[in-house]
Amino acid sequence: MSQTQLELIQDHLDPDQAWERLQEHNDPEVKDWFALYTKARAEKKLALALTRLGIEHYLPLVSEKRQWSDRKKIIETPLFKSYIFIHINYIKERVRALQAQGTVHMVRSEGQPVVLVPRVIENIRLLVDHAESLRVDPYQGFIEGTPVRVRSGTFKGLTGIVDKVNSRSTVYVVLKGIGQVLSAKLDPMDLELEDL
């Protein structure tokens, strides 16, 4: 998760407040914003599935110029990789949202679903609608002992533990996915946090 993502998602109710708010969801008219974590590159498919299910959602998209050897094209990509926001009654619609194809899990904090404050979504909408160029970079603040997964490059898919951080551009990771202990020097952009 990028620093920007962390800052946006930290603007939520604390777990105790969230628990109290979720109790209000016995009233079917009460809805709140939640974040869903999606399968890799499945954000648009999940948005389509949620639309079919009649679940209100928001997938912030930004225009990005891509260049291939034979052409240039402007495509819309998700602002937050692997995240989509849903506006639901937790009791009534949660199960359907979690069963939608492409959903991995609902973002939680201390065991409770993260209830986002509506202004978070409003601020994201404002940024997307009015920013000339908007980009979210993966968070690179890895510290020693952090479990990570390699998301691109030669070791894609392997998991490991951050062994040493030399600079913002070099991370040494002990990889464990090949049955051997291997220490590799990797670019932080090729890594993502691994859920244990």
N, C-alpha and C positions, 0 to 999 in steps of 0.2 A: 504494500500500500504506500502511495506516495505521501510526502509531507502534507501536500494540499488535501489529499483525501483524509488524512488523519485529522487535520484541522476542521474540515467540514463535518466529518462524522463525529467528532468530539462535541459538537453542538447538539447534544441530545439529552434526554432525561437521564438522571443517574438511575442505577438499577432499582433502588427503592421507589423512586418516583414512577419509574416505568411499570413496576408491579402494581402500584396503586392505579395508574392510568389504565392498565390492561383489565382491571376489575370493572371499569366503566364500560368495557366493550360488551357487557351483557345487553346493553342497549344497542340494537342493530344499526342505529343511526350514527353511532360514534365510530369515526375512522381516524387512523393515524398513518404517518409515513414510516416505512421500514425499508431497510436495504437488504436485497437478496444478493448472495454471491452466486455467480453463474459458472457453468462449465466454460473452458477456454474458448474464446471466439464464438460464443453462443448467445451473446447479448441480444442481437436482432431477432434470432429465432425464438428466444424466450419472450421478447416483447410481442411477437406475433401470437404466440401461444396464450399469453396473458390477455391479449385483445379478444381472442376467440372465447376465452373463459369469462369475459366480461369483467376482468379485474383492472381497475385503474392503475396505471403505471407511468413512470417517466424514465426514458432512456436518453440522457443528454448526448447528442451527437454533434460533432464538429467536422467541418469540411477540411479535407487534407489533400494536398496535391501529391499524386504518386506518379512516378516516371518509370516506364518500362523502356526496353531498348527501342521499341517501335512507336511508342505513343506516350502522351501525358494524359492523365485523367484526374478529375477531382472526385473524390469519394467521401462519403460520410462515415466516420468511425466513432465508436463510443468514446466519450471523454474519459470515463473511468473504466479501464479494462476489467472485465469480469464482475461488474456491478450493475444492478438495475434497482430503481426505487419503486416501491408499491404503496398505494394508498388504500388500506383495507380496514375492515372490522376484523380484528385479530381472531376473535372466537369464530366468526361466521366464515371467513374467507381464507384463513391461514393455510389449512390443509390443501385446498385447491391450488393455492399459489406454490406451495412446496412440492406438489406433485407435477407441476407443469414441466414439460420437457425442457431441460437446460438448467433447471434450478439445482444448486448444490446444497445450500443451506441459507437460513436467515442469519444475518449478522447479529451476534450476541455479545453481551458484556456481563461478566460475572454470572453467567447462566441465564440471564434475562435477555429477551429480544431488545435490540436498540430501537427506542422510539425516537425518531428524528423530530426536531422542532420544525414546524412548517416553514419558518424563514430560511432554513437550510436549502430547501427545494427552491424557494423563491429566489434566493441568491444565486444558485446554480443556473436557474433559468435566465436571470439577468445577465450573468457572465456569458452564457452560451449565445444569447440573443444579441449582445452588444460588443463583444470582444472581436477585434480584428483577427487576431490569431490567439488560440488558446491551446495549451498543451499541458498535460500532467505527466511528469516523469516519475518512474518508479523510485521509491524511497531507497537511498543507497547507504543509509546509516547502519550498516551491519556491525554488530559487535561480536567479539569472541564468544563462542559457545552457542551462537544462534543457529537453529536448524534451518537449512535452506534446501531448495530444489533448483537444479540447473534447468533453465527454461529454453535455452538455445545453445547452439554450438555442438562441439564434438561430444560432450558429456550430457546432452539433453536428456532429461528424465531421471538422472541420478540424484540421490539425496545425500546430504552430508552435513557437517558441522563446520561453522566458520572457525578456523584455527588461528588465523592472524590477519590483521588489517594493516597493510603497509601505508596506504594513502586512500584518497577517495577513488582512485582508479585501479587499485589492486587489492584483491581479497584472496587469501589462501584458504582453501576448503579441503577438509578431509572427506573424501568421497567413500561411501560405504556400499553403494548399490551393486558393485560387481564382485562381491564376496572377498575383496581384498581391501586393505587400507591404502589409499592412494591420496597423496597431497597434491593438489593442483592449484596453479595460479590462475585466477579467473577474473574477468571483468564484472563488476557489480551489476551492470546492466543485464548480464546473462543469468542473474540469480533472482529468486523470489523466496519469500518466507515460506517455510514448510510447516503445516499444521501437524502437531503431534497427536 
